Amino acid sequence: MNAFGIQESNNNTILRNVIENNTIGISLNGDDYPVYVRFNTIKNNIISNNNYGIKGYFSKDNFIYHNNFFNNSIENAYDDHDNVWYYPLVNEGNYWDNFDEPDEGAYDNDSNGIIDQPYKIPGGDSQDLYPLKYPYTNQPPKKPNVPQGNTTGMAGLSYTYQSNTTDPEEDTIFYKFAWDDYTETSWIGPFPSGDFVNASHTWREGEIYHIRVKAMDKHGEESDWSESLEIQLTGPDIKVINVKGGLGIKIFIKNIGNADITQVNWSIQYLPSNSLRMLYPLKKYSNGVISLVRTGETAIIKTYIFALGSSQCYISIELERVTKVFYVVGPFVLIKKNSNVFFSRQNRLFDIEILHSLFLKNSPAQESYNFGV
C-alpha cells in the first residue's frame, strides 16, 4: 500500500504529513519517456517505517527537501532519474537516519548542521547535496498582519504598504507582496523577526484590488498569505466586450474607466491541441500594443491565424484574461458560442494544461459556432 502517489501529474505539493507503515510512503510514477512526473514539491514530512520512504520511476525536476527519513526497511529513497533532493534557495536537503554519524561517512566539520558529503540516492545518479545533520524541526513564520496603507486613490500613482510578522525561532524574515494585478514583489529582506517592511506599487487601471503579503524564513519556510487589504482606485479600466471570428480573430475592448490609458499590452496564446495544426503564427503566440484608448472608447484588436483544426485561445489584455474555443480552416475562424471563460485575479495562477483538458473534451466540430462579422 502507498500512502501518497503522484501518477503522471505535475505541480503538486505534499506538505507536513506523518507517513508511516506503508509499502511505499510516497510514489512518483511517470510512464516512460517522454511522460515524466515533474515539478512537484515534497517537503516537511516525517517518513518512517515504510519499505521505501520515497520511490520514483520516470520522475524528474521534483523538489524534495526538509523531510525526515527514519527506519524505512529497504531504502529511505529510490530515484531512477534526476530529482532535486535539496532546496537551492538555502542549500538545505533532508535528514537521513542512515547518514548522520561519522561511522556512516557523514561529517559536519564546520558544525553548520549540514553534512559535508552528499547522500547518494539509490537507483540512479541523484544526490542530496546538503543532507541535514539533525532532524528538521523548523517552523515557518506566522501569517503576516494585514497590509496597512491607503485604501483609496488613483491609478498611475505610487502607494506604499507595510506589514510584519514574527518567526517562532526568531529567524530573520523575507516578505513578498502580491498586488492583485498579476504582479508581485520578489522576496524583500531579510528583516529581524517582528520588524515592519514597506513596499510600494503603481497600478495601471482603476479597479478594486486586494493586497496580500506572505513571509519566508532563512530556511525557505513560507507562511500562509495574510488576509487581504481591499483598496479602490479610480482611473482607466479595460474590458473585453466581444470576441469574433471570420478572417482571423477580432477582439473588441472598451475603456469603461474615467481616464485615458496608453500603451495597452495584449497577447493571444493558442493553447496546445492534438487536433490543431498551426501554420501561422509558427510560435502559437501573437502580441502587440495599442498606443491609446480614451475613456469610453472601443478599440479592435485584429490578429490572423492560418491553421486547420480546433483549440482555444487565451487572451490577455492588461488585467483581462479570457479563453475562447475556436475552430479554424485556413485563415477562417469560427468562435464557439458562449465559450467565454473569465478568470479572477485572485485565482490568477493556473496551468495551461488544465485549461486544455477542460475545454476540449468534445470535438468542437460537433458544437455550435459564431461566424463573426
N, C-alpha and C positions, 0 to 999 in steps of 0.2 A: 504494500500500500504506500502511496505517495501522499505526503501532506499537502504540497503545492506542486502544480505542474503548469508550465507555460509551453503550449504546443503551437508552433508556427504563429507566434504572436509577438508584437513589438511594443515598446514604450509602456511597459507595466512596472509597478513598484511593489516589492514585497518588503514590508517595513515593520519592525518592532513586534515580532512574534517569538513564542517559545515553540520550537519544532522538535519533537522527540518521539522515539519509539515507532519509527516507520521503516519500511524497506529503503525508500529514498526520501530524504527530508524535502528537498526542492529539486525538481527535474526541469531541465531546459532542453526541449526536443524540437529540432528542425526536421526537415525532410529531404536531406541530401542537397547538394549544390543545385540551383542557387537559392533554395529556400532555407534560410537560416533564421534562428531566433536571435533578434538583435535589439540593442538599445533599451534593455530592461535594467532596472536597478534593484539590487538586493542588499539591504543594509540594516544594521541594528537588530539582528536576530540572534537568538540563542539556539544553536543547532546541535542536538546531543542525542546519544543513544539510538542512532539510526544505523542501518547497514552502510549507506552512503549519506553524508551530510548534504552535499550538492552534487548532482551528476548532470553533465551537459554533453549532448550529442548535436552536432551541426548547429552550434550556437557560437556567436562571436560578437564582440563590441558591447557586451553587457558589463555593467559596473557592479562589482561585488566587494563590499568593504564594510568595516566596523561590525562584522559578525563574530560571534564566539563559537568555536567548534570544540566540542567535548565528546570523547568516548564514542565516536562513530566507528563501528566494529571493522568494516572493510576499508573504507577510505573516508577521511574528512571531506574530500572533494575529488572530483574527476572531471577533466576538461579536455576534450579531443580537438578543440580548435583554439581560438585566440580571444578569450575574455580578459577583462581588466580586473585584477584582484586587489586593487587599491584605489584610493581616491586621489587623483592627480593634483587637485587643488591644494591639498595639505600633506600629500605624501604619507598617508597612513593606510594600512591594509587591514588584516583580520588577525584575530587571536587563534592560534593553533595549539591545542594541548600537547601535541607531539613534537612541538618545535618551540620550546620556551626555556630550555635548560642547556648549559654548555655541553653536557654529555650527548645532546641531540644535535650538536653543531650550531647552536643558537647563542650568539654572544651580543651583548649590548655594551660595548666598550666605552661609549660616551655617556651611558646612563640617561638616554633621552626617551626611553620607553619603546624604541624601535630596534628590532633585531638587525644587526649589521649585514647579515647574509639573507638572500631571498629564499622563500619557501617554494619548492618546486611542486606544482600541481600535477599529479599523475594523469596520464592519458595523452599528453602532447607536450608542447613547449611552453605552456603558460606558467607564470610565476607570480607569487605575491612578493613584490619588490620591497615592501615595507611591513613585514609581519610585526605584530604587536607583542611586546614582552609580557604584558599583563592583560587579563580580560577587559574588554571595552565596557565602560560603565558611564561614560559621559552623557549628560542630559542636554537637550537643546535649550536655547534661551526661551524665556516666557514670551507669550504672544505680546507684541508691542502695543502700546496705547494708541488710541485713535489719533490719526494725524490732526494737528491743530494749525489753523491759518484762515485766510479769507474764505468765506462761503459764497460770496457773490463777486462778480467782476466782469471784465470784458475780454473776449478772445484777442490775442495778439499782444497782451501784456504779460509780464513775468510775475508769478506769485510764489511765495516761499512757505513751506510747510515743515513742521517739526514733529518728532516723536521720540520715544525712548522705551527701553525695557531693561530687564536685569537677567543675568545668567546665573543658574544655580551654583556653578563652580567659580563664579566671579571671573570667567574668561572675558577677554576683550570681544567686542561685538561689531559686526558689519551690518549695514542696513541696505535694503532695496525698496524703492518707492515705485508703485505701479500707478500710472496716471489715467487709466481708463480710456486711452486713445490709441491703443495698440503699441504704446511705448512704455518703457520702464527704465530706471537708472541701472547702471552697473552696481556692484557691491561697493558701498561707501564705508570707509573706515580703515583701520579699527578704532573703536572708541571704548573707553572704560565702561564696565557694567554700570548702568544707571544714568550715564550721561546722555544729554539730548543731542540729536543730529538734525541738521537742516538740509533741505533740498528744494530747488526751485525748478519751475517748469512754465512753459508758454504753450497754450492750446491755440489751435488754428480756427476752431469753429465754436459757435455759440451753442452749447448743449448743457445737459445735466451730466456731471461726471461724479465718479465715486473713487476717491483716492484711498489706497491701502498701502501698508508697509509690512515687511517681514524682516526678521533678524537671523543672523547666522553667527555662530561662534567660531573660534580659531580652528576647531576640528572639522568644520564644514557642516555641523548640525544646524538645521534650519527650524525656525519656529513656524507656527501657523501664521497665516496672514492676519493682520489686525482687522478689527471692524472698520468699515469704510466711513470716510467723511464725505458727505454729499455737498457738492458745490454747483452753482448755476451761473453760467456765463452767457452774456449776450454777444452777438456777432453773426458772421455768416454761417449758414447751415445747408450743406449739400445733401440732397436726397435723390436716389434713383427712382424715377416715377414710371418708367416703362423700358422694356427691352423687346426689340422686334427683329425679325429675320428678314429674308429677302436676299438681295445681293449683298452678302456679308451680314454683319451684326450691327444694329444701331442701338445705342444706349442713350436714353433721354434722362438728363439730370436737371434739377432745379435748385436754385439758391433760395430757400424759404426763410433765411435769416434776415437780420436788419442791417447788414453791412456787406459790401463787396468782398470778394475773395480772389486772390491772384495765385497763379502757379498751382492749379488744381491737378494733382497727380492721379493718373488712372492706370490700371493694368487689367488684363484678362488672361487667365491661365486656363488652357484647355486640359481638363483632367484626364488621367490615363484611362484608356479603354481598349480592350482587345478588338472591339468592333469598329474602331476609328482608325482609318489610315490617313495620316496627315501628310499633305504635300506642301502646304504653305500656311502659316509660317512654320519653318522646319523645327523650331525650338518649342512649339506649342505655347508660345507666350507673346503677347502684344502689350505695349505700354506707350504712354505719352503724357503730355502736359497741356492743359488748357490755360492760356495766359490770363484770362479774366472771366469771371462770371459775376455779373452785377446782381444786387439784391432783387428778387422777383423774376430774374431772367432764367430761361430754359436754354440749355446747351445740348447739342447732339454729338456723341462720340461715334464715329464710324470706323469699323475695322473689318478687314477682309480675311477670309479663310478659304483654302482650296483643299477639299478632303472628300472622303467617302466613308459614311458610317454614322455612328451615334455616340454621344458622350454628354458631358456637361461642362459648362464654363464657370469659372469662379471669378467674379467681377469685384474689383477693389477700387473704390473712388473715395479718397480721403477717409472718413470714418465709416462709410457704407461698405458692407460686404453682402453679396448675394450670389446664389448659383442659379443657373438656368439649364434645363435639359434641352438638348437640341439634336436635330438630325440634319446632315449635310450631304448634298450631292454636288460635287464640283464646287462652284462658287456660291451655290444657293443654300440658304439656311432656313430651316423650319424650326420654330421655337415651340416646345410643348406648352399647351395651355396650363395655366395655374401651377407652373413649376417653380415659382419664386420661393426661395428659402433664404430668409434674412438671419443674420447672426448677431446675437447680443455681444456688446463689447465685454461684458462681464464673463462671457464664455468664449473668449477670443482665441484660445489655444485648442486647436482640433487637428485631426490627422486627415490629410487629403485622401488617404486610402479608405478611411471610414466613410467619407462623403461618397466616394466611388461606389462602395458596396450598397449604400443607402439608396442612391438614385437610379442605379441601372439594374435593378432586379428583373425588370421586364424589358423586352426589346422595344425601344421607342418607336419602331416601325409599326407597332400594333396600337400605338396610342394616338391621341388627337393633338394636332399642332395648329399654331397660329402662323400662317404665312404672312409676315408683316409687310406693311407698305410704308 
